[in-house]
Amino acid sequence: GYDRDSLRETIVEACRPHLVLRDEAEYRAWAPAFAPTARRRVQDDLTAPHIHWYGLDELVERLASHGFAAMRRDPDFGAFLRGRRDGLDPRERVDEEFQPHQLLCRVADDRTLPRSGLTEPGRPHAADVALIGAMAEAAFAGATDASSRERLAVGLLNTHFTAVGLRCGGSGRNPVDTDLEPVLREDFIFLTHALIDGDASRRSPEVAAIVELARRSASDAPRADLGDPDRFLDRYLREQVIRI
């Protein structure tokens, strides 16, 4: 099941209402606008009529209601194929961009099943992901018409999935590096570019504050006391000079 609260959910769900691809023909009409890694994901994530993003507990309970008991959660299908019996291998890092729930189940005779003891994958950048979601909401709200929102969606999807693809040697599959921070940086800079000259009245205080911090970073203005030190993006802007 697709994992709830992932960065991918944040990006895809921000774009789906504004770039509606109802069938394969509409996808093909838009396909030339997408970079290769984005095009492959858009063909799935924007043409599907519905996507349900599951929390682990919700998925385990859904399976139990149909007579299946979740035995373990593997970090990826490759781990399942290699026969891991102890869940997440310590050498494999959590991928906060997208880590779908892949559960090994048994058929249970009794519908009253014990809890599986499985836990949600870690999300150390949850606050940054929430910030990206708030920025995307503000950017789309500030777009003046449907065409502008479509272009914004194309740009955000290209930015995000190209950044993801760079972790995978350009393939977009089987990441060799699951570090979320380079992807967060690219998504953030794209959204800042969309917001920095837009209608500030549509921004939450949180979004207004991070845009101001980005503005100061771009001009290397004093900013050491600004931002949330618990968020990666704020720390990055305080320490680095960015180009928007």
N, C-alpha and C positions, 0 to 999 in steps of 0.2 A: 504494500500500500504506500502511496505517496505520503511523505512525512510532513505533518503540520508544523508550522513555525520555522521551516527552513528558509534560507534566503531565496531559493528557487520559488517557493510559494509566494513570497513577497513580490518578486519581480513579475511572475506570470500572472498573478491575480490583479496586479496593478494595471497590466496591459490588456488583458482579455476583454474588458468592457469597451475598450476604445479602438481595438483592431479586431473586428469580428470576421472570422473566416468560417463561413457556414458549410463549405464543402470543398472538395479537392480543386474544383475550378477556381474558386476564389483564392485558395492558397497559391495555386500556380500563377495567378495574376500578380500576386505580391512577392513571389519567391525571388525575382531578380533584385529586390531591394535588400535582401538579407545576406550577411556574410555566411560562409559555409557552415560554421558550427552553429550559428543562430538558425539558419534555415532548417537544419535537421531537427532541432528542438521545436521550432515553430510548427513544423508539420505534425507533430504530436500534440504539443501543449496548447496551441491555439485553435486547432481544428476539432478537437474533442468537444462534443456538445456539453459535457459536464466533467469536472474533476472534483473528487472528494479527497481532501487532505486529512489523513488520519493521525490522531494521537495514538500512541502505542496502546494505552488502556482501552480506548474506544475500539481499536481493531481486535484486540484480544477478546473483548466482550462480544463483539459481532461474531467472531468465529465460534465462541462458546455457545451462542444462541443457536448455531447450526450444528452443534455436536462435535466441534473440533477443539482440542486442547493444545495451546501453543506450548511447545517444549523448549525452544530456544530461538534467539534472534541472532542471525549471522550478519556481520558487517557488510557483506556483499555476496553476490551469487558465486563469485570465485571462491570465497571462503567456504561456502556450502559444498562446492565441488571438491575442494581439497579435504573435506571431511573433518573440519574443526568441530571439536566436541565441547569446547570451553568458552563459547561465545567469542567476544572480541579479542583477537590476538593483540598483545601489548605492543607489538611492532607496527600495527596498523593504526593510523591516526583517524580520529573522527572527522568526517567531512560535513561541515555545517551547511555547505551549499545545497546538498541534496543527499540524504542518506535514507532511502526508502526502507520501510519495514519489510524484511524478508524473514518470515517465521516458519520454522519447521513444526508441523503439527501432527498429532495422532487423533484418530477417531475415538471419541469418548462415548461410552454407552449411557452414562449419566449426564443429563444436561446441567446438573449442579456440579460445576467443576471448581476445583481449588484454584486460587490465584497462581499464576505461572511464576511469579517472582521476577519477571522481566522488567527492565527499566528503560526509560527513554534515553536515547543517545545524548551525550553531553552537548551543551550549547554555550560555550564560554563567551561568544560574541552576540548573545541574544539582544543586548541593549543596542548594539550597532545595527543589527538587522531591523529592529523596531524603528530606529532612526531613519534608515533607508526607506522603510515603508511610509513613514510620515512625510518624508521629502517627496516621494513619488506621488502621494495623494495631493500634496500642495502643488506640485508641478502640473499635474493633469487638471486640477481645479483652476489653475491660472491660465491654461491654454484657451485661446479665444474662440475656437470653433472646432468642429469635428475633424477637419483636415489637419489642423495643428496637433490635435491629440493623436491622430494616426501616426503622424511623423514622429512625435515624441515616443510613442510605443515602439516604432521600428528602431529608433536610435537607442532606446534603453535596452531592448532585446539584443541588438547587435553588440552593444557595449558589454553587457553582462556575459553573454555566451562566448564572445571572443575572449574575454578575460578568463573564463572557465577553461576554454580550449587551450589557452597558452600553458595552463598547468599540465595538460595532457599531451604535450608535444604537438599541439595543433589538431589532434583527432577529435577532441570533445568526449572521449571515452576513456575509462580506466585511468583516472588521474594518478600520476606518479607523485604529485605534490598536492596534499589536501588543505594547504594553508588558505584560509578564507581571506586573509587581510589584503592581498593584491586585488582580489575581486571586489571587496568592499571599497577599496580606494577608487577603482575605475567607475563603479556605479555612483559613488559619491560625487566625483568630479563631474560626471555627465549631468547629474541632477542639479548640482550647484550651477553649472552653466545655464541650465534651463530656468533656474530660479533667480539668479542674481540680479537681473534687470526687470523681473516681473512684478506683479501686483503683490506688494508686501502685506496687504490687508487680508489675504487669504491664507496666511501662514500662521501656524501655532507658535507660541513663544519659543518652544524647543527648536522648531525649524528656523525661525528668525535668528535665534542665537547662533546656530551652527553656520548659517549663511554669513553672518557677520564675522565669525571666527575664520571662515574660509577667505573672506575678503581681506582680512588682516594678514592671513598667511600669504596670500598672493602678492601683497605689497610689502611683506616683511615688517609690518607694523607691530608694536608691542602687544603681546597677547598671552604672556606666561601665566596670567591669573585667570584666563577665560576657559570655559568649557568644563566638561565632566571628566575628571582624571580616570574614572573607571571605564570609559569607552575608548576603544582603540582609535577611532577616527578623530576624536578630540585631541588625544595625545599626539597623533601624527601631525595635525594642523599646528599644534603649539611648537613642535620640534622642527618642522620642515617648511620650506617655501614651495608652494604649489603653483602650477600654471593652469589656469582655468580655461 
